[in-house]
Amino acid sequence: MSKYKVTLILWGEIVQSLHFVLYSKDWWISCPTNDDLTYTLHYPVRLGMKTITTINKRDFIVTVVQDNFEPRYICQSKALQSNICKSSSEAITSIYKQAFVTKTRLNGLSVIEYDDSEIRKTLLSDISFRPYSFRIGDLNLIVSGIGKSNNADWNYARKGYQSSFVHNFRKTRALFFQEFDNREAIIRIY
């Protein structure tokens, strides 16, 4: 249970090219369940999503924006507005520090309420599939799409299947993205 009063004021939107393709790993947040810390669920970071959080009797509005293909955050409180920040923690902390002249750091995920079951349920309400991930050795494989066929040579996968993971390739961190079309399996390295 969060110590903040948070309200989801705008759901935002799910964007196919961000949430279910190459950049999907950036647009979903993993949250462990309270019942089983070994199992994590993914919740969307919706483009345009807005929450209002009251801290010390002051309202802070956090908005999700897009910078290139990654989610970014802006926080507003009265006349104060943050720059575009890489994390919700960075955005709200920057404004909180200005508003209260303090060095306190805030947890952005708590402040925008990914730990509130009703808000998480709302964010998933219009989604028919959400990515999932699991570990294979030292790789964290994210499956962002599923398709089923009768082709045993492809382990019954088909067009629609997509997965990705980050690993070293030629001495550089790279994103490996795998998908199927109607005739072949495709692996792209970025």
C-alpha positions as CSV (number, residue, x, y, z in Angstrom):
1,M,0.0,0.0,0.0
2,S,1.4,3.3,-1.0
3,K,1.8,6.2,1.4
4,Y,0.7,8.6,-1.3
5,K,-2.8,9.5,-2.5
6,V,-2.7,8.8,-6.2
7,T,-5.4,9.1,-8.9
8,L,-5.1,7.9,-12.5
9,I,-6.5,10.9,-14.4
10,L,-5.7,9.8,-18.0
11,W,-5.1,6.2,-19.1
12,G,-3.0,7.1,-22.0
13,E,-2.8,4.8,-25.0
14,I,-1.2,1.6,-26.2
15,V,0.8,2.2,-29.3
16,Q,1.4,-1.0,-31.3
17,S,4.8,0.1,-32.7
18,L,6.0,0.8,-29.2
19,H,4.3,-1.7,-26.9
20,F,4.5,-4.8,-29.1
21,V,7.4,-4.6,-31.4
22,L,11.1,-3.8,-31.1
23,Y,10.9,-1.3,-28.2
24,S,8.4,-3.3,-26.1
25,K,11.0,-3.9,-23.3
26,D,11.0,-0.2,-22.6
27,W,7.2,0.2,-22.5
28,W,6.3,-2.4,-19.9
29,I,7.2,-2.5,-16.2
30,S,7.8,-5.7,-14.3
31,C,6.1,-5.8,-10.9
32,P,6.4,-8.8,-8.5
33,T,3.2,-10.0,-7.0
34,N,2.8,-9.8,-3.3
35,D,1.9,-13.5,-3.1
36,D,4.9,-14.9,-5.0
37,L,8.1,-12.9,-5.4
38,T,9.4,-15.4,-8.0
39,Y,6.7,-14.5,-10.5
40,T,6.6,-11.0,-12.1
41,L,3.8,-9.5,-14.1
42,H,4.2,-6.8,-16.8
43,Y,2.2,-3.6,-16.8
44,P,2.1,-1.0,-19.6
45,V,3.7,2.4,-19.5
46,R,1.0,4.1,-21.6
47,L,1.9,7.0,-23.8
48,G,0.1,10.1,-22.4
49,M,-0.8,8.4,-19.1
50,K,-1.3,10.9,-16.3
51,T,-1.4,10.5,-12.6
52,I,-2.0,13.1,-9.9
53,T,-0.2,12.4,-6.6
54,T,-0.7,14.5,-3.4
55,I,2.4,14.7,-1.2
56,N,2.5,17.1,1.8
57,K,-0.8,18.6,0.6
58,R,0.6,19.5,-2.8
59,D,-0.4,17.9,-6.1
60,F,2.1,16.5,-8.5
61,I,1.0,15.5,-12.0
62,V,3.3,13.0,-13.8
63,T,2.8,12.5,-17.6
64,V,4.3,9.8,-19.8
65,V,5.7,11.2,-23.0
66,Q,7.7,9.7,-25.9
67,D,11.3,10.6,-26.7
68,N,12.5,8.8,-29.8
69,F,11.1,5.3,-29.1
70,E,11.5,5.4,-25.3
71,P,9.1,6.4,-22.5
72,R,10.0,9.6,-20.7
73,Y,8.3,11.5,-17.9
74,I,7.4,15.1,-17.1
75,C,6.2,16.3,-13.6
76,Q,4.2,19.4,-13.0
77,S,3.2,21.0,-9.7
78,K,1.6,24.5,-9.6
79,A,4.0,26.7,-11.6
80,L,6.8,24.2,-11.6
81,Q,7.5,21.8,-14.5
82,S,10.4,19.3,-14.9
83,N,12.4,18.8,-18.0
84,I,11.8,15.6,-19.9
85,C,13.3,12.9,-17.6
86,K,14.3,9.3,-18.1
87,S,12.4,8.0,-15.1
88,S,9.3,9.0,-13.2
89,S,11.5,9.1,-10.0
90,E,13.8,11.7,-11.6
91,A,10.9,13.8,-12.8
92,I,8.9,13.9,-9.5
93,T,12.0,14.2,-7.4
94,S,13.2,17.3,-9.3
95,I,10.0,19.1,-8.7
96,Y,9.6,17.9,-5.1
97,K,13.1,19.3,-4.3
98,Q,12.2,22.7,-5.8
99,A,8.8,22.8,-4.1
100,F,10.0,21.9,-0.6
101,V,13.7,22.8,-0.8
102,T,14.8,19.4,0.3
103,K,17.1,16.6,-0.8
104,T,14.4,13.9,-0.5
105,R,14.3,11.3,-3.3
106,L,11.0,9.8,-4.3
107,N,10.2,6.4,-5.8
108,G,8.6,7.2,-9.1
109,L,6.9,3.8,-9.5
110,S,5.2,4.2,-6.1
111,V,4.3,7.8,-6.9
112,I,2.5,6.9,-10.1
113,E,1.1,3.8,-8.4
114,Y,2.2,0.7,-10.2
115,D,1.8,-0.9,-6.7
116,D,-2.0,-0.1,-6.6
117,S,-3.9,-3.1,-7.8
118,E,-6.9,-1.1,-9.1
119,I,-4.7,1.2,-11.2
120,R,-2.8,-1.9,-12.6
121,K,-6.1,-3.5,-13.4
122,T,-7.3,-0.4,-15.2
123,L,-4.1,-0.2,-17.2
124,L,-4.7,-3.8,-18.4
125,S,-8.4,-3.6,-19.0
126,D,-8.3,-3.1,-22.8
127,I,-5.3,-5.3,-23.5
128,S,-5.8,-8.8,-24.9
129,F,-2.1,-9.8,-24.6
130,R,0.7,-8.6,-22.5
131,P,4.4,-9.5,-22.8
132,Y,5.9,-11.9,-20.5
133,S,9.5,-12.7,-19.7
134,F,11.6,-15.5,-18.3
135,R,15.2,-16.3,-17.8
136,I,17.2,-18.8,-19.9
137,G,20.7,-18.9,-18.4
138,D,21.9,-15.3,-18.2
139,L,19.4,-14.1,-20.8
140,N,16.1,-12.4,-19.9
141,L,13.9,-13.3,-22.9
142,I,10.8,-11.1,-23.5
143,V,8.0,-12.5,-25.6
144,S,6.0,-9.6,-27.0
145,G,3.8,-11.5,-29.4
146,I,2.5,-15.1,-30.0
147,G,1.3,-16.9,-33.0
148,K,0.4,-20.7,-33.4
149,S,0.8,-22.9,-36.5
150,N,0.9,-26.6,-37.4
151,N,4.6,-26.4,-38.3
152,A,6.5,-28.7,-36.0
153,D,9.8,-27.5,-37.4
154,W,9.1,-24.1,-35.9
155,N,7.9,-25.5,-32.6
156,Y,4.4,-24.5,-33.8
157,A,5.2,-20.8,-33.9
158,R,4.0,-18.6,-36.7
159,K,3.6,-15.0,-37.9
160,G,2.9,-12.9,-34.8
161,Y,5.5,-14.5,-32.6
162,Q,8.1,-11.9,-31.4
163,S,10.8,-12.1,-28.8
164,S,13.8,-10.1,-27.8
165,F,16.7,-10.0,-25.4
166,V,19.8,-8.0,-24.8
167,H,23.2,-9.6,-25.0
168,N,26.8,-8.9,-26.0
169,F,27.5,-9.1,-29.8
170,R,30.9,-8.3,-31.2
171,K,31.9,-6.7,-27.8
172,T,28.9,-4.4,-27.7
173,R,25.6,-4.6,-26.0
174,A,23.0,-5.4,-28.6
175,L,19.2,-6.0,-28.8
176,F,18.3,-9.3,-30.5
177,F,14.8,-9.3,-32.0
178,Q,13.2,-12.4,-33.4
179,E,10.0,-12.7,-35.3
180,F,8.3,-15.0,-37.8
181,D,6.7,-14.1,-41.1
182,N,4.8,-16.6,-43.3
183,R,7.9,-18.2,-44.7
184,E,10.8,-17.7,-42.4
185,A,12.2,-16.9,-38.9
186,I,13.9,-13.5,-38.8
187,I,16.5,-12.4,-36.3
188,R,17.6,-8.7,-36.3
189,I,20.4,-7.4,-34.2
190,Y,20.4,-3.7,-33.1
